[in-house]
Amino acid sequence: MYKHSLATIFSRPFHGYRFSAQPHQTTPLGLWSGAQDPTLHSINDSSDQMMRSLFQGYSPIFKPHYLGWEAESLLRLTPSQQMCYYDGKLFGGYIAFLMDRILADCCKRDKPAFTAYLNTSFIQSVQPSAPILLRAWPEKVEGRKVFLKGSIQIPGKAPHDWVDAIRTDALFIRPKP
């Protein structure tokens, strides 16, 4: 039997950030008890601050779509958001994180839904200092399943020209009523 949760063991620094997931309090049967440990308050506060800094400047604009809602958000990353594994190339995990958020927001306008899969295709690298345009829209709805597409676009060579750097296909599942 593990004494510590895996979230606590695997939380570690990442380019100046520390993600500390809240460990679940469990009963002897391993079921979540819902009990809140008062020492976790500071962990939750720092996690909230980190999330706010990662989404700083993110404010999607929603437009009606015949299958729900589509969303767009123009984002200029602050230095604290410019996470690069290689110099001059935005970290792919952060890109997937942003795409998951805008896709989820498309679902949330109607009813909440959870990510079942997120397939991200990296067509071009994204410069951390360039403005990025996040886009998401529903492609198909089958019962509780919502199939979505999205992209991150970067400025092209011509003025007011945006080109796809990232393309995403996703499936979100709405909870049972």
Backbone as a chain_set.jsonl record, in Angstrom:
{"seq": "MYKHSLATIFSRPFHGYRFSAQPHQTTPLGLWSGAQDPTLHSINDSSDQMMRSLFQGYSPIFKPHYLGWEAESLLRLTPSQQMCYYDGKLFGGYIAFLMDRILADCCKRDKPAFTAYLNTSFIQSVQPSAPILLRAWPEKVEGRKVFLKGSIQIPGKAPHDWVDAIRTDALFIRPKP", "coords": {"N": [[0.862, -1.179, 0.0], [0.643, 2.184, -0.912], [1.992, 4.959, 0.76], [2.11, 7.647, 0.125], [0.534, 9.805, -2.271], [0.672, 9.362, -5.847], [0.66, 11.759, -7.235], [1.87, 13.537, -5.459], [4.437, 12.45, -5.263], [5.383, 12.632, -7.898], [5.267, 15.349, -8.493], [7.136, 18.075, -9.598], [9.732, 20.558, -10.19], [9.47, 22.639, -13.122], [10.956, 24.339, -15.481], [10.925, 26.777, -13.899], [8.367, 26.615, -12.811], [6.161, 25.067, -10.477], [4.206, 22.406, -10.218], [1.823, 21.33, -8.132], [-0.111, 18.848, -7.496], [-3.182, 18.161, -5.863], [-3.158, 15.765, -3.384], [-5.3, 12.94, -3.065], [-7.486, 12.205, -0.404], [-7.91, 9.129, 1.04], [-10.032, 6.334, 1.865], [-9.806, 3.298, 3.869], [-10.502, 1.418, 1.918], [-9.556, 2.524, -0.345], [-11.108, 4.43, -1.521], [-12.099, 7.736, -2.437], [-12.379, 10.009, 0.15], [-13.243, 12.584, 0.402], [-12.426, 14.25, 2.374], [-10.715, 17.153, 3.445], [-7.428, 18.132, 3.725], [-6.033, 20.435, 5.907], [-3.417, 21.382, 5.558], [-3.045, 21.413, 2.88], [-3.937, 23.765, 1.849], [-2.102, 25.862, 1.196], [-0.794, 24.666, -0.934], [-2.861, 24.489, -2.8], [-3.333, 27.237, -3.203], [-0.886, 28.084, -4.407], [-0.994, 26.536, -6.689], [-3.286, 27.565, -7.919], [-2.363, 30.172, -8.446], [-0.318, 29.59, -10.266], [-1.819, 28.501, -12.399], [-3.337, 30.754, -13.124], [-1.257, 32.407, -14.044], [-0.311, 30.935, -16.236], [-2.434, 31.137, -17.994], [-2.643, 33.825, -18.448], [-3.845, 36.643, -20.117], [-5.436, 35.153, -21.767], [-8.447, 35.19, -23.288], [-11.104, 34.075, -24.57], [-13.173, 34.564, -27.475], [-16.443, 33.866, -28.212], [-18.42, 32.349, -30.733], [-21.559, 31.592, -32.193], [-22.142, 28.3, -33.399], [-23.357, 25.842, -35.637], [-23.281, 23.386, -34.368], [-22.855, 23.968, -31.749], [-20.614, 25.89, -30.085], [-17.979, 28.002, -31.311], [-14.61, 29.031, -30.729], [-12.195, 31.656, -30.291], [-9.017, 32.996, -29.555], [-6.723, 35.513, -29.205], [-3.423, 35.613, -28.319], [-0.695, 36.951, -26.648], [2.192, 35.885, -25.434], [3.476, 36.206, -22.138], [6.723, 36.79, -20.593], [6.886, 34.871, -18.486], [5.27, 32.877, -19.454], [6.562, 31.893, -21.616], [7.685, 29.172, -22.192], [10.272, 27.12, -23.097], [11.68, 24.221, -24.475], [13.636, 23.804, -26.311], [15.724, 26.415, -27.499], [13.953, 29.214, -28.663], [11.692, 27.819, -29.45], [8.473, 27.099, -28.633], [7.376, 25.12, -25.903], [6.024, 21.942, -26.474], [4.244, 20.591, -24.741], [3.044, 22.671, -23.338], [1.724, 23.91, -25.429], [-0.162, 21.904, -26.114], [-1.581, 21.945, -23.737], [-2.744, 24.539, -23.821], [-4.368, 24.171, -26.074], [-6.101, 22.142, -25.18], [-7.491, 23.568, -23.265], [-8.901, 25.615, -24.729], [-10.483, 24.046, -26.394], [-12.014, 22.659, -24.491], [-13.365, 24.841, -23.445], [-15.084, 25.436, -25.552], [-16.924, 23.375, -25.309], [-17.862, 23.833, -22.727], [-19.47, 26.081, -22.844], [-22.005, 25.191, -23.539], [-22.597, 22.603, -22.184], [-20.689, 20.994, -19.648], [-17.74, 19.028, -20.456], [-15.408, 16.295, -20.742], [-11.989, 15.652, -21.532], [-11.351, 13.09, -23.767], [-9.628, 12.211, -25.758], [-6.784, 13.829, -27.22], [-5.369, 14.784, -29.995], [-2.547, 16.09, -31.239], [-1.0, 17.791, -33.82], [2.097, 18.849, -34.826], [2.999, 21.197, -36.946], [4.613, 23.392, -37.596], [7.241, 25.015, -35.777], [6.584, 27.057, -32.909], [7.288, 30.31, -32.231], [8.221, 31.714, -29.148], [7.887, 34.448, -28.662], [6.131, 35.393, -30.541], [2.825, 36.521, -31.48], [-0.011, 34.441, -30.904], [-2.771, 32.728, -32.324], [-5.409, 31.117, -31.064], [-7.728, 28.678, -31.984], [-10.886, 27.001, -32.03], [-13.429, 24.577, -32.723], [-16.562, 22.791, -32.957], [-16.846, 19.648, -34.592], [-18.414, 17.392, -34.925], [-21.229, 15.91, -33.319], [-22.223, 13.275, -31.326], [-24.519, 12.004, -29.491], [-23.397, 11.902, -26.233], [-20.839, 12.394, -26.999], [-18.48, 14.718, -28.186], [-16.908, 15.801, -30.945], [-14.106, 17.622, -31.791], [-12.214, 20.209, -33.469], [-9.186, 22.048, -33.734], [-6.806, 24.772, -33.814], [-3.57, 26.3, -33.673], [-2.525, 29.323, -34.735], [-0.016, 31.229, -36.369], [1.593, 34.384, -37.165], [1.77, 34.955, -40.671], [3.737, 35.452, -43.677], [2.719, 37.638, -45.126], [1.049, 40.739, -44.26], [-1.567, 40.584, -41.853], [-1.998, 37.911, -42.318], [-2.504, 34.633, -41.32], [-1.135, 31.527, -40.402], [-1.474, 27.965, -40.042], [0.168, 26.484, -37.37], [-0.086, 24.516, -35.553], [-2.245, 21.744, -35.37], [-5.221, 20.303, -34.144], [-7.11, 17.475, -33.188], [-9.849, 16.36, -31.354], [-11.649, 14.516, -28.839], [-14.306, 14.949, -26.748], [-16.149, 14.04, -23.875], [-19.361, 14.232, -22.601], [-20.663, 14.259, -19.277], [-22.759, 11.655, -17.873], [-26.267, 12.232, -17.526]], "CA": [[0.0, 0.0, 0.0], [1.431, 3.406, -0.987], [1.701, 5.911, 1.816], [1.955, 8.957, -0.506], [-0.109, 9.717, -3.586], [1.594, 9.514, -6.976], [0.73, 13.177, -7.594], [2.856, 14.152, -4.586], [5.756, 11.915, -5.599], [5.827, 13.054, -9.218], [5.275, 16.795, -8.715], [8.53, 18.511, -9.647], [9.888, 21.844, -10.868], [9.545, 22.608, -14.579], [11.298, 25.656, -16.023], [10.471, 27.845, -13.037], [7.035, 26.368, -12.279], [6.017, 23.863, -9.674], [2.822, 21.961, -10.211], [1.576, 20.454, -6.994], [-1.474, 18.33, -7.54], [-3.707, 17.861, -4.541], [-3.326, 14.331, -3.16], [-6.638, 12.562, -2.616], [-7.604, 11.529, 0.879], [-8.602, 7.878, 0.749], [-10.496, 5.478, 2.949], [-9.065, 2.033, 3.816], [-10.808, 0.695, 0.685], [-8.972, 3.244, -1.464], [-12.088, 5.336, -2.103], [-11.902, 9.123, -2.041], [-13.239, 10.31, 1.289], [-13.746, 13.948, 0.336], [-11.862, 15.029, 3.472], [-9.747, 18.144, 2.999], [-6.316, 18.309, 4.644], [-5.787, 21.875, 6.0], [-2.071, 21.734, 5.095], [-3.063, 21.512, 1.421], [-4.416, 25.087, 1.455], [-1.036, 26.617, 0.526], [-0.545, 24.0, -2.218], [-3.932, 24.911, -3.699], [-3.112, 28.638, -3.543], [0.203, 28.207, -5.374], [-1.474, 25.925, -7.925], [-4.181, 28.554, -8.531], [-1.527, 31.253, -8.976], [0.358, 29.081, -11.451], [-2.805, 28.399, -13.475], [-3.64, 32.112, -13.579], [-0.132, 32.937, -14.823], [-0.229, 30.214, -17.511], [-3.524, 31.586, -18.866], [-2.684, 35.283, -18.468], [-4.12, 37.169, -21.45], [-6.36, 34.27, -22.482], [-9.849, 35.602, -23.165], [-11.71, 33.648, -25.833], [-14.396, 35.146, -28.015], [-17.28, 32.752, -28.656], [-19.371, 32.604, -31.816], [-22.447, 30.438, -32.365], [-21.828, 27.323, -34.444], [-24.559, 25.012, -35.721], [-23.147, 22.249, -33.444], [-22.523, 24.461, -30.406], [-19.882, 27.155, -30.06], [-16.575, 28.021, -31.698], [-13.895, 30.004, -29.905], [-10.937, 32.218, -30.777], [-8.337, 33.829, -28.574], [-5.416, 36.017, -29.607], [-2.62, 35.574, -27.1], [0.722, 37.31, -26.706], [2.713, 35.261, -24.216], [4.37, 36.973, -21.271], [7.961, 36.028, -20.369], [6.677, 33.703, -17.617], [4.561, 31.859, -20.228], [7.395, 31.502, -22.751], [8.424, 27.968, -21.811], [10.911, 26.499, -24.257], [12.601, 23.117, -24.232], [14.724, 24.221, -27.195], [15.693, 27.867, -27.672], [13.145, 29.752, -29.745], [10.569, 26.943, -29.804], [7.568, 26.934, -27.504], [7.277, 23.741, -25.42], [4.85, 21.253, -27.006], [3.297, 20.287, -23.67], [2.294, 23.898, -23.058], [0.839, 24.086, -26.585], [-1.274, 20.961, -25.938], [-2.309, 22.467, -22.581], [-3.565, 25.643, -24.313], [-5.389, 23.628, -26.972], [-7.084, 21.44, -24.357], [-8.306, 24.581, -22.598], [-9.855, 26.286, -25.627], [-11.439, 23.024, -26.828], [-12.928, 22.445, -23.36], [-14.22, 26.02, -23.344], [-16.153, 25.294, -26.563], [-17.933, 22.477, -24.729], [-18.369, 24.376, -21.475], [-20.505, 27.077, -23.109], [-23.287, 24.471, -23.521], [-22.562, 21.675, -21.052], [-19.293, 20.584, -19.452], [-17.304, 17.764, -21.049], [-14.066, 15.922, -20.33], [-11.129, 15.227, -22.631], [-11.148, 11.65, -23.948], [-8.328, 12.192, -26.427], [-6.32, 15.094, -27.786], [-4.324, 14.477, -30.964], [-1.953, 17.36, -31.629], [-0.009, 17.697, -34.896], [2.995, 20.001, -34.82], [3.348, 21.456, -38.334], [5.744, 24.319, -37.52], [7.528, 25.426, -34.401], [5.963, 28.318, -32.511], [8.225, 31.195, -31.544], [7.571, 32.138, -27.906], [7.611, 35.885, -28.642], [5.137, 35.721, -31.569], [1.426, 36.376, -31.07], [-0.616, 33.195, -31.383], [-4.221, 32.738, -32.412], [-5.982, 29.812, -30.744], [-9.059, 28.515, -32.566], [-11.503, 25.694, -31.764], [-14.807, 24.48, -33.187], [-17.068, 21.416, -32.974], [-16.884, 19.013, -35.911], [-19.507, 16.419, -34.953], [-21.765, 15.561, -32.001], [-22.938, 11.992, -31.306], [-24.943, 11.769, -28.111], [-22.548, 12.592, -25.259], [-19.515, 12.607, -27.597], [-18.294, 15.945, -28.958], [-15.667, 15.774, -31.714], [-13.704, 19.006, -32.031], [-10.963, 20.505, -34.16], [-8.625, 23.312, -33.301], [-5.501, 25.111, -34.38], [-2.828, 27.481, -33.237], [-2.015, 29.995, -35.921], [1.025, 32.231, -36.146], [1.615, 35.332, -38.282], [2.397, 34.524, -41.917], [4.657, 36.417, -44.289], [1.965, 38.837, -45.505], [0.316, 41.343, -43.138], [-2.902, 40.038, -41.552], [-2.046, 36.524, -42.785], [-2.241, 33.683, -40.246], [-0.932, 30.167, -40.911], [-1.538, 26.916, -39.016], [1.409, 25.896, -36.86], [-0.528, 23.351, -34.784], [-3.623, 21.298, -35.629], [-5.666, 19.4, -33.088], [-8.381, 16.747, -33.23], [-10.127, 15.955, -29.978], [-12.94, 13.956, -28.463], [-14.718, 15.265, -25.39], [-17.323, 13.272, -23.456], [-20.193, 14.891, -21.591], [-21.041, 13.293, -18.236], [-24.132, 11.132, -17.913], [-27.18, 13.108, -16.751]], "C": [[0.902, 1.234, 0.0], [1.016, 4.366, 0.116], [1.438, 7.307, 1.237], [1.269, 8.778, -1.853], [0.937, 9.913, -4.678], [1.726, 10.974, -7.377], [1.775, 13.893, -6.741], [4.263, 13.708, -4.954], [6.272, 12.501, -6.902], [5.76, 14.556, -9.452], [6.72, 17.264, -8.622], [8.626, 19.838, -10.377], [9.981, 21.659, -12.378], [9.757, 24.034, -15.061], [10.709, 26.791, -15.179], [9.075, 27.659, -12.459], [7.071, 25.126, -11.41], [4.539, 23.534, -9.645], [2.666, 20.989, -9.066], [0.123, 20.028, -7.032], [-1.91, 17.982, -6.128], [-3.85, 16.359, -4.381], [-4.735, 14.047, -2.642], [-6.547, 11.875, -1.263], [-8.415, 10.263, 0.633], [-9.03, 7.167, 2.02], [-9.68, 4.192, 2.894], [-9.346, 1.224, 2.547], [-10.222, 1.381, -0.542], [-9.95, 4.187, -2.141], [-11.836, 6.744, -1.598], [-12.885, 9.481, -0.943], [-13.829, 11.708, 1.226], [-13.207, 14.816, 1.456], [-10.777, 15.949, 2.934], [-8.68, 18.312, 4.076], [-5.992, 19.799, 4.709], [-4.396, 22.283, 5.512], [-2.016, 21.875, 3.578], [-3.494, 22.889, 0.937], [-3.343, 25.866, 0.704], [-0.687, 25.989, -0.819], [-1.597, 24.443, -3.229], [-3.749, 26.356, -4.131], [-2.02, 28.782, -4.586], [-0.195, 27.588, -6.712], [-2.408, 26.884, -8.659], [-3.388, 29.698, -9.148], [-0.828, 30.813, -10.252], [-0.613, 29.012, -12.623], [-3.162, 29.778, -14.011], [-2.508, 32.668, -14.433], [-0.014, 32.233, -16.172], [-1.301, 30.662, -18.5], [-3.653, 33.106, -18.912], [-2.878, 35.766, -19.91], [-5.091, 36.331, -22.259], [-7.784, 34.743, -22.24], [-10.554, 35.28, -24.48], [-12.972, 34.428, -26.183], [-15.183, 33.98, -28.603], [-18.239, 33.214, -29.74], [-20.273, 31.378, -31.925], [-22.013, 29.585, -33.559], [-23.021, 26.381, -34.487], [-24.487, 23.769, -34.832], [-22.841, 22.688, -32.01], [-21.879, 25.833, -30.479], [-18.491, 26.962, -30.641], [-15.917, 29.147, -30.916], [-12.601, 30.421, -30.581], [-10.333, 33.044, -29.666], [-6.962, 34.21, -29.106], [-4.599, 36.191, -28.335], [-1.191, 35.989, -27.403], [1.305, 36.857, -25.373], [3.637, 36.195, -23.454], [5.652, 36.164, -21.074], [7.769, 34.797, -19.484], [5.938, 32.576, -18.337], [5.421, 31.294, -21.359], [8.3, 30.331, -22.383], [8.964, 27.28, -23.055], [11.79, 25.347, -23.795], [13.845, 23.35, -25.075], [14.606, 25.723, -27.381], [14.844, 28.254, -28.872], [11.98, 28.89, -30.18], [9.728, 26.694, -28.56], [7.388, 25.451, -27.182], [5.955, 23.111, -25.862], [3.813, 20.904, -25.958], [2.44, 21.49, -23.316], [1.307, 24.178, -24.194], [-0.378, 23.171, -26.458], [-2.18, 21.408, -24.79], [-3.253, 23.599, -23.013], [-4.691, 25.134, -25.214], [-6.482, 22.903, -26.188], [-8.029, 22.445, -23.707], [-9.335, 25.198, -23.542], [-10.889, 25.295, -26.166], [-12.474, 22.755, -25.729], [-13.875, 23.628, -23.204], [-15.343, 26.0, -24.371], [-17.279, 24.421, -26.025], [-18.622, 23.127, -23.545], [-19.47, 25.414, -21.698], [-21.894, 26.434, -23.084], [-23.406, 23.644, -22.248], [-21.109, 21.27, -20.866], [-19.006, 19.243, -20.12], [-15.853, 17.533, -20.653], [-13.28, 15.399, -21.525], [-11.004, 13.712, -22.64], [-9.847, 11.43, -24.715], [-8.057, 13.551, -27.047], [-5.145, 14.759, -28.692], [-3.797, 15.798, -31.513], [-0.871, 17.13, -32.667], [0.791, 18.991, -34.935], [3.526, 20.204, -36.242], [4.584, 22.348, -38.414], [6.02, 24.607, -36.053], [6.887, 26.791, -34.158], [7.0, 29.12, -31.741], [7.545, 31.729, -30.283], [7.202, 33.619, -27.875], [6.536, 36.294, -29.649], [3.726, 35.666, -30.993], [0.874, 35.074, -31.641], [-2.135, 33.336, -31.344], [-4.713, 31.319, -32.175], [-7.393, 29.768, -31.315], [-9.58, 27.117, -32.26], [-12.954, 25.728, -32.216], [-15.251, 23.018, -33.147], [-17.153, 20.904, -34.409], [-18.091, 18.085, -36.045], [-19.944, 16.163, -33.513], [-22.567, 14.276, -32.154], [-23.311, 11.681, -29.867], [-24.101, 12.587, -27.143], [-21.162, 12.901, -25.807], [-19.506, 13.896, -28.419], [-16.924, 15.861, -29.622], [-15.336, 17.21, -32.091], [-12.429, 19.065, -32.857], [-10.488, 21.846, -33.641], [-7.295, 23.561, -33.976], [-4.878, 26.245, -33.586], [-2.231, 28.053, -34.503], [-0.999, 31.046, -35.507], [1.028, 33.183, -37.339], [2.366, 34.76, -39.485], [3.316, 35.614, -42.447], [3.957, 37.718, -44.664], [1.261, 39.419, -44.278], [-1.1, 40.756, -43.032], [-3.087, 38.614, -42.067], [-1.665, 35.618, -41.615], [-2.118, 32.293, -40.854], [-0.983, 29.173, -39.75], [-0.135, 26.45, -38.65], [1.092, 24.584, -36.149], [-1.96, 23.028, -35.207], [-3.982, 20.242, -34.586], [-7.011, 18.771, -33.438], [-8.623, 16.25, -31.813], [-11.509, 15.331, -29.866], [-13.174, 14.314, -27.006], [-16.004, 14.495, -25.103], [-18.069, 14.067, -22.385], [-20.591, 13.856, -20.545], [-22.489, 12.828, -18.416], [-25.019, 12.037, -17.073], [-27.543, 12.52, -15.407]], "O": [[1.822, 1.329, 0.813], [-0.173, 4.557, 0.371], [0.64, 8.065, 1.787], [1.401, 7.737, -2.497], [1.964, 10.554, -4.456], [2.796, 11.394, -7.818], [2.491, 14.761, -7.241], [5.186, 14.521, -4.955], [7.452, 12.831, -7.013], [6.161, 15.013, -10.522], [7.442, 16.904, -7.693], [7.708, 20.212, -11.105], [10.504, 20.653, -12.858], [8.829, 24.842, -15.045], [10.054, 27.68, -15.723], [8.639, 28.496, -11.669], [7.912, 24.246, -11.592], [3.728, 24.291, -9.114], [3.31, 19.941, -9.038], [-0.765, 20.783, -6.637], [-1.101, 17.56, -5.301], [-4.579, 15.726, -5.145], [-5.289, 14.829, -1.869], [-5.649, 11.072, -1.013], [-9.506, 10.333, 0.068], [-8.468, 7.373, 3.096], [-8.919, 4.007, 1.944], [-8.507, 0.42, 2.14], [-10.37, 0.884, -1.659], [-9.663, 4.697, -3.223], [-11.407, 6.931, -0.459], [-14.09, 9.276, -1.09], [-14.807, 11.998, 1.915], [-13.498, 16.012, 1.493], [-10.004, 15.557, 2.06], [-9.007, 18.608, 5.226], [-5.7, 20.394, 3.672], [-4.212, 23.425, 5.091], [-1.04, 22.402, 3.043], [-3.427, 23.166, -0.26], [-3.638, 26.474, -0.325], [-0.322, 26.703, -1.753], [-1.271, 24.739, -4.379], [-3.98, 26.683, -5.294], [-2.192, 29.521, -5.555], [0.228, 28.072, -7.762], [-2.334, 27.007, -9.882], [-3.702, 30.147, -10.251], [-0.753, 31.576, -11.215], [-0.267, 29.422, -13.731], [-3.279, 29.958, -15.224], [-2.762, 33.331, -15.439], [0.349, 32.87, -17.161], [-1.101, 30.577, -19.712], [-4.673, 33.622, -19.37], [-2.156, 35.344, -20.813], [-5.528, 36.753, -23.329], [-8.272, 34.7, -21.11], [-10.597, 36.107, -25.391], [-13.72, 34.88, -25.316], [-14.654, 33.201, -29.396], [-18.795, 34.311, -29.682], [-19.807, 30.25, -31.767], [-21.576, 30.102, -34.587], [-23.643, 26.143, -33.452], [-25.518, 23.153, -34.562], [-22.592, 21.843, -31.15], [-22.509, 26.811, -30.881], [-17.888, 25.899, -30.49], [-16.578, 30.095, -30.493], [-11.993, 29.659, -31.333], [-11.046, 33.715, -28.92], [-6.142, 33.347, -29.418], [-5.041, 36.842, -27.389], [-0.554, 35.444, -28.304], [0.953, 37.383, -24.317], [4.471, 36.884, -24.041], [5.667, 34.967, -21.36], [8.423, 33.778, -19.705], [5.973, 31.432, -17.882], [5.035, 30.311, -21.992], [9.518, 30.477, -22.277], [8.207, 26.905, -23.951], [12.553, 25.483, -22.839], [14.967, 23.125, -24.621], [13.495, 26.253, -27.418], [14.994, 27.697, -29.96], [11.336, 29.193, -31.184], [10.207, 26.149, -27.566], [7.263, 24.627, -28.087], [4.889, 23.687, -25.645], [2.617, 20.917, -26.249], [1.251, 21.351, -23.029], [0.188, 24.629, -23.952], [-1.507, 23.614, -26.671], [-3.401, 21.266, -24.864], [-4.42, 23.62, -22.621], [-5.825, 25.605, -25.129], [-7.664, 23.04, -26.504], [-9.231, 22.199, -23.61], [-10.512, 25.294, -23.196], [-12.046, 25.662, -26.374], [-13.667, 22.637, -26.008], [-15.047, 23.45, -22.871], [-16.438, 26.492, -24.098], [-18.454, 24.701, -26.261], [-19.833, 22.99, -23.377], [-20.317, 25.605, -20.825], [-22.858, 27.068, -22.654], [-24.204, 23.945, -21.359], [-20.364, 21.208, -21.844], [-19.907, 18.429, -20.323], [-15.152, 18.469, -20.271], [-13.845, 14.775, -22.423], [-10.599, 13.113, -21.644], [-9.055, 10.558, -24.358], [-8.973, 14.313, -27.355], [-4.046, 14.482, -28.211], [-4.526, 16.535, -32.176], [0.068, 16.368, -32.434], [0.234, 20.082, -35.061], [4.405, 19.467, -36.688], [5.492, 22.091, -39.204], [5.145, 24.461, -35.2], [6.679, 27.571, -35.087], [7.524, 28.665, -30.724], [6.394, 32.158, -30.349], [6.297, 34.01, -27.138], [6.072, 37.433, -29.614], [3.453, 34.852, -30.111], [1.254, 34.66, -32.736], [-2.699, 33.974, -30.455], [-4.467, 30.425, -32.985], [-8.165, 30.712, -31.147], [-8.811, 26.157, -32.232], [-13.628, 26.753, -32.114], [-14.429, 22.112, -33.283], [-17.494, 21.653, -35.325], [-18.709, 17.99, -37.105], [-19.124, 16.197, -32.595], [-23.466, 14.185, -32.99], [-22.497, 11.15, -29.111], [-24.084, 13.816, -27.213], [-20.385, 13.598, -25.154], [-20.396, 14.138, -29.234], [-15.899, 15.85, -28.941], [-16.172, 17.928, -32.638], [-11.67, 18.099, -32.932], [-11.275, 22.669, -33.173], [-6.731, 22.679, -34.624], [-5.56, 27.029, -32.926], [-1.527, 27.368, -35.245], [-1.106, 31.663, -34.448], [0.525, 32.837, -38.408], [3.437, 34.168, -39.35], [3.629, 36.576, -41.746], [4.544, 38.792, -44.532], [0.912, 38.681, -43.357], [-1.734, 40.472, -44.048], [-4.219, 38.16, -42.233], [-0.622, 35.814, -40.99], [-2.905, 31.922, -41.724], [-0.592, 29.489, -38.626], [0.65, 26.069, -39.518], [1.902, 23.657, -36.144], [-2.783, 23.927, -35.38], [-3.16, 19.409, -34.205], [-7.925, 19.442, -33.918], [-7.701, 15.774, -31.151], [-12.402, 15.582, -30.675], [-12.349, 14.021, -26.14], [-16.844, 14.322, -25.986], [-17.484, 14.511, -21.398], [-20.833, 12.698, -20.885], [-23.315, 13.51, -19.022], [-24.593, 12.55, -16.039], [-28.295, 13.132, -14.649]]}, "num_chains": 1, "name": "protein.A"}
